[in-house]
Amino acid sequence: MQQQAFYFISRKYIYDVQQVCPS
């Protein structure tokens, strides 16, 4: 469960970064 939460947060973080600085 800990790993799943980390995965979810990581995806959200990457999504937010892409929104700010789209590649």
Phi and psi in degrees as a GROMACS rama.xvg file:
@    title "Ramachandran Plot"
@    xaxis  label "Phi"
@    yaxis  label "Psi"
@TYPE xy
-61.7568  -42.5125  GLN-2
-66.0366  -37.6413  GLN-3
-65.2164  -40.5583  GLN-4
-64.583  -41.7872  ALA-5
-61.4666  -40.6568  PHE-6
-64.2694  -42.2109  TYR-7
-65.2323  -44.8847  PHE-8
-64.5062  -39.1566  ILE-9
-62.411  -43.354  SER-10
-63.9487  -41.3103  ARG-11
-64.1576  -41.4583  LYS-12
-62.9755  -46.2377  TYR-13
-63.0669  -39.341  ILE-14
-63.4105  -43.8402  TYR-15
-63.3485  -41.7997  ASP-16
-63.7046  -41.6654  VAL-17
-65.3378  -33.749  GLN-18
-66.3309  -37.2834  GLN-19
-78.7433  -45.1349  VAL-20
-129.398  81.0986  CYS-21
-64.9524  136.952  PRO-22
